[in-house]
């Protein structure tokens, strides 16, 4: 699949690679769901800030909000 650039003007930074903080959040959320993920393993390429934000949102679905 070909990656398309983020189309919203002013938000081009979303096409930049995901941050280490985002990857850490993803790993923690996966661990909390019982699906350990290797932080130093292979990530999709490209794996953008937008991709990471969407993955984080999807992983948070169903979390208890206290």
VODRENGU-176257 format. One line per 4 residues: number of its first residue (from 1); their letters; for each residue x, y, z of N, C-alpha, C. Coordinates in pm, whole numbers, plus 32768, in hexadecimal, padded with zeros to 4 digits. Layout:
BEGIN
NUM> A> X:Y:Z:X:Y:Z:X:Y:Z | ...;
END
This chain:
BEGIN
1> XXXX> 8055:7F8B:8000:8000:8000:8000:8059:807B:8000 | 8035:80DB:7FB1:8083:8156:7FA8:8054:81B9:8012 | 80B4:81F7:8054:8094:8259:80BC:8075:82DF:807B | 8006:831C:80A4:7FE3:83A0:8073:8002:8406:80DE;
5> XXXX> 802E:847C:80B4:804F:84E6:8111:7FD4:8519:815A | 7FEA:854E:81D1:7F7E:8588:8220:7F4B:8603:81D7 | 7ECA:860A:81C2:7E94:866D:8166:7E65:86F0:81A6 | 7E68:86FC:8229:7E36:8774:8269:7EA5:87DC:8273;
9> XXXX> 7E8F:884D:8231:7EF3:88B7:822F:7F10:88E6:82BE | 7F90:88F5:82DD:7FBA:891F:8362:7FD9:88AA:83BF | 7FB7:8832:8394:7FCF:87BB:83E6:802C:8759:83A0 | 8082:878E:834A:80DE:8739:8300:813B:86EB:835C;
13> XXXX> 814F:871C:83D7:81A6:86D7:8437:8171:864C:8457 | 80F2:8633:843D:80B9:85AF:8457:80F5:8544:83FC | 8137:8570:838F:817C:8513:8336:8207:84EE:8369 | 8235:8533:83D1:82B9:8513:8409:82B3:848C:844F;
17> XXXX> 8325:844A:8460:8324:83C8:84A5:82EC:83D3:8532 | 82AA:836A:855E:8274:8365:85E6:82E4:837F:864A | 82BF:83BE:86B9:8322:83DE:871F:833C:8365:8778 | 83AB:8369:87BE:83CA:82FF:881E:8360:82FB:888C;
21> XXXX> 832F:8370:88B5:82C6:8374:891B:8248:832D:88EB | 8222:8343:886E:81AE:8300:8838:81C2:8268:8837 | 8237:823D:880F:8253:81AD:880C:8250:8173:889A | 8283:81BD:88FB:827F:818F:8986:81EE:8181:89B7;
25> XXXX> 8199:81E0:8992:810C:81D9:89B8:80CB:815F:8979 | 80E7:8144:88FB:80AF:80D0:88B6:80DA:8050:88FB | 8159:8045:891C:818D:7FCD:895F:8148:7FBA:89E5 | 8137:8025:8A32:80F6:801D:8AB6:8063:7FF4:8AA7;
29> XXXX> 801D:802F:8A46:7F90:800C:8A32:7F82:7F7A:8A07 | 7FDB:7F4B:89B3:7FD8:7EBE:8989:7FF0:7E63:8A01 | 8050:7E88:8A55:806E:7E39:8ACC:7FF5:7E33:8B28 | 7FB0:7EA4:8B3A:7F3B:7EA9:8B8F:7EC8:7E54:8B59;
33> XXXX> 7EC6:7E3E:8AD7:7E5E:7DEC:8A98:7E86:7D59:8A92 | 7EFD:7D38:8AC5:7F29:7CAE:8AC4:7F69:7C83:8A42 | 7F96:7CE3:89F2:7FD8:7CC7:8973:8060:7D0C:8973 | 80C0:7CD3:89BB:8144:7D13:89C0:817C:7D2B:8934;
37> XXXX> 81BB:7D9D:8924:81F4:7DC5:88A3:8285:7DEB:88B9 | 82DA:7DC2:885D:8368:7DE1:8866:8381:7E70:8838 | 83A8:7EC6:8894:83C1:7F53:8875:842D:7F62:880B | 848F:7F09:880C:84FE:7F13:87AE:84E9:7EBB:8733;
41> XXXX> 8470:7E83:8727:8451:7E2F:86B5:8438:7E82:8638 | 8405:7E3E:85D3:83ED:7E7F:8552:836B:7ECF:8556 | 8370:7F4C:852A:82FB:7FA2:851E:82E0:7FB5:8488 | 8263:7FD2:8464:8245:7FEC:83D7:829B:805F:83A3;
45> XXXX> 82B4:805F:8322:8302:80CA:82E6:82B9:80FB:826A | 8284:8174:8269:8290:81D7:82D4:822C:81BC:8345 | 824F:81E8:83BA:81F7:81E7:842E:81F8:8275:8464 | 8195:82C2:843A:8194:8352:8453:8153:8375:84D8;
49> XXXX> 815F:83F4:84FA:811C:8426:8572:8085:840F:8569 | 804E:8420:84F1:7FC0:8408:84DD:7F9F:8376:84F5 | 7FEF:831C:84BC:7FD9:828D:84D0:7FDB:826B:8565 | 803E:82A0:85AA:804D:8284:8639:7FD7:82BB:8688;
53> XXXX> 7FAA:8333:8667:7F39:836D:86B2:7EBB:831C:869C | 7EA6:82EA:8624:7E31:8297:8608:7E3A:8211:8650 | 7EB2:81D8:8657:7EC4:8159:869D:7EAD:816A:8733 | 7EDF:81D7:876A:7ECC:81F3:87F9:7E37:8202:8817;
57> XXXX> 7DF0:824C:87C3:7D60:825F:87D8:7D18:81D9:87D1 | 7D3C:8184:8773:7CFB:8101:8765:7D18:80A8:87DE | 7D92:80AE:8811:7DB5:805D:8884:7D71:808D:8904 | 7D4E:810C:8909:7D0D:8143:8980:7C78:8126:8985;
61> XXXX> 7C3E:80FB:8916:7BAF:80DB:8914:7B93:806E:897A | 7B33:8087:89CE:7B0D:8024:8A31:7B5A:802C:8AB4 | 7BBD:8085:8ABB:7C04:8095:8B3A:7BA7:80D3:8BA0 | 7BB5:80AA:8C1D:7B67:80E8:8C88:7B95:8176:8C9D;
65> XX> 7B37:81D2:8CA2:7B58:825D:8CBE:7B2C:827A:8D4C | 7B8F:828B:8DA1:7B6F:82A3:8E2E:7B9C:832B:8E58;
END
